[in-house]
Amino acid sequence: MTQYRKTTEAVAALSSEEFRVTQQSGTERPGTGKYLNNKESGIYVDIVSGEPLFASSDKYGSGCGWPSFTKPIEPANVSELKDNTHGMIRTEVRSAGGDSHLGHVFDDGPPDRGGLRYCINSASLRFVPRAEMEAQGYGAYLDQVEDVA
């Protein structure tokens, strides 16, 4: 079993925006994330630790301005914490191994797919295309990713 964790090297390699989002619990501006309109088949992993977080098959267009997913690919890799900042009560989503701030989860997702909307910052993610999943060590998740021809 692969151990996913934060390393000083991985944190040092982050851009200023990726650092602000993942390490300082920041939020990228809505509509600006590089994965917002990504329709490729693959998985999204923590940019710091590499732990698998979300599958393209669970991504949908919510219209909120950030990539949205109905569920994590591996629930144990996603921690949910109460967040009382900015005068709101929300549920923050962090990666379990890398402790990166990912975004928030809301209960206004598609009812037929569980009702949740994981609203995630692109800056906290790295996309692994389906064709590269096996080579990058994510072959175990291929069955959770649609085959887009």
C-alpha positions as CSV (number, residue, x, y, z in Angstrom):
1,M,0.0,0.0,0.0
2,T,1.4,3.4,-1.0
3,Q,1.9,5.9,1.7
4,Y,0.8,9.4,0.6
5,R,2.2,12.2,2.6
6,K,3.4,15.8,2.3
7,T,7.1,16.3,1.7
8,T,9.1,19.5,1.9
9,E,10.2,18.9,-1.7
10,A,6.6,18.7,-2.9
11,V,5.6,21.8,-1.0
12,A,8.7,23.7,-2.4
13,A,7.7,22.8,-5.9
14,L,4.2,24.4,-5.6
15,S,3.4,27.6,-7.5
16,S,2.5,30.6,-5.3
17,E,-1.2,30.0,-6.0
18,E,-1.0,26.2,-5.3
19,F,0.8,27.0,-2.0
20,R,-1.8,29.6,-1.0
21,V,-4.7,27.2,-1.7
22,T,-3.3,24.0,-0.3
23,Q,-1.1,25.2,2.6
24,Q,-3.0,28.4,3.6
25,S,-6.6,27.2,3.0
26,G,-7.0,29.7,0.2
27,T,-9.6,29.7,-2.6
28,E,-8.9,30.3,-6.3
29,R,-11.1,32.8,-8.0
30,P,-14.3,31.2,-9.5
31,G,-14.0,30.3,-13.2
32,T,-10.2,30.5,-13.2
33,G,-9.2,26.9,-12.3
34,K,-7.3,24.9,-15.0
35,Y,-9.5,21.8,-14.5
36,L,-12.9,23.5,-14.4
37,N,-13.7,22.6,-18.0
38,N,-11.5,19.5,-18.2
39,K,-13.6,16.7,-19.8
40,E,-10.7,14.1,-20.2
41,S,-11.0,10.7,-18.6
42,G,-8.6,10.1,-15.7
43,I,-8.2,10.8,-12.0
44,Y,-7.4,13.8,-9.9
45,V,-4.8,13.4,-7.2
46,D,-3.5,15.7,-4.5
47,I,-0.9,18.0,-6.0
48,V,1.3,17.6,-2.8
49,S,1.0,13.9,-1.8
50,G,-0.3,12.3,-5.0
51,E,-3.0,10.5,-3.2
52,P,-6.0,9.6,-5.4
53,L,-9.0,12.0,-4.7
54,F,-11.6,12.1,-7.5
55,A,-12.4,10.3,-10.7
56,S,-13.4,12.1,-14.0
57,S,-16.5,9.8,-14.0
58,D,-17.7,11.6,-10.8
59,K,-17.0,15.2,-12.2
60,Y,-20.0,17.3,-13.3
61,G,-20.8,20.8,-14.3
62,S,-22.4,22.4,-11.3
63,G,-22.1,26.0,-12.5
64,C,-20.4,27.1,-9.3
65,G,-17.1,28.2,-10.8
66,W,-15.0,25.3,-9.5
67,P,-14.6,21.7,-10.5
68,S,-17.3,19.7,-8.8
69,F,-17.5,16.0,-8.0
70,T,-20.2,13.8,-6.5
71,K,-17.9,11.7,-4.4
72,P,-14.2,10.9,-3.6
73,I,-12.6,8.0,-5.5
74,E,-11.2,6.8,-2.2
75,P,-13.2,8.1,0.8
76,A,-10.4,7.4,3.3
77,N,-8.2,9.9,1.4
78,V,-10.6,12.8,2.0
79,S,-11.1,14.4,5.5
80,E,-14.1,16.6,6.2
81,L,-13.8,19.3,8.9
82,K,-16.2,21.9,10.2
83,D,-15.2,25.4,8.9
84,N,-16.7,28.5,10.5
85,T,-14.6,31.1,8.6
86,H,-16.1,33.9,6.5
87,G,-19.3,34.0,8.6
88,M,-20.5,30.7,7.3
89,I,-20.7,27.2,8.5
90,R,-19.3,24.9,5.9
91,T,-17.5,21.5,5.7
92,E,-13.9,21.9,4.5
93,V,-12.4,19.0,2.5
94,R,-8.7,18.2,3.0
95,S,-6.5,15.4,1.7
96,A,-5.9,12.8,4.5
97,G,-2.3,12.1,3.7
98,G,-1.1,15.4,2.3
99,D,-3.2,17.6,4.6
100,S,-3.9,19.9,1.6
101,H,-6.9,22.2,1.6
102,L,-9.0,21.0,-1.4
103,G,-12.2,23.0,-1.1
104,H,-15.6,22.3,0.5
105,V,-18.5,19.8,0.3
106,F,-22.1,20.9,0.0
107,D,-25.4,19.0,0.1
108,D,-26.7,20.5,-3.2
109,G,-25.3,18.0,-5.6
110,P,-27.3,15.8,-8.1
111,P,-29.9,13.9,-6.0
112,D,-29.6,10.8,-8.2
113,R,-25.8,10.6,-7.5
114,G,-25.9,11.0,-3.8
115,G,-26.7,14.7,-3.4
116,L,-23.2,15.9,-2.6
117,R,-21.1,18.5,-4.4
118,Y,-17.4,18.4,-3.7
119,C,-16.4,21.9,-4.8
120,I,-12.6,21.6,-5.3
121,N,-9.9,24.1,-6.2
122,S,-8.0,23.1,-9.4
123,A,-4.8,24.5,-7.7
124,S,-5.0,21.6,-5.2
125,L,-5.1,18.9,-7.9
126,R,-3.0,17.2,-10.5
127,F,-4.8,15.4,-13.3
128,V,-3.6,12.0,-14.4
129,P,-5.0,11.0,-17.8
130,R,-6.5,7.5,-18.1
131,A,-3.7,6.4,-20.5
132,E,-1.1,7.3,-17.9
133,M,-2.8,5.9,-14.8
134,E,-1.1,2.5,-14.9
135,A,2.4,3.9,-15.5
136,Q,2.0,6.4,-12.7
137,G,0.9,3.8,-10.2
138,Y,-2.9,4.4,-10.3
139,G,-3.9,1.2,-12.2
140,A,-6.1,0.0,-9.4
141,Y,-8.5,2.9,-10.1
142,L,-8.9,2.2,-13.9
143,D,-12.3,0.5,-13.2
144,Q,-13.6,3.8,-11.7
145,V,-12.7,5.8,-14.7
146,E,-14.8,5.9,-17.9
147,D,-13.1,4.9,-21.2
148,V,-13.6,7.9,-23.4
149,A,-12.7,7.0,-27.0
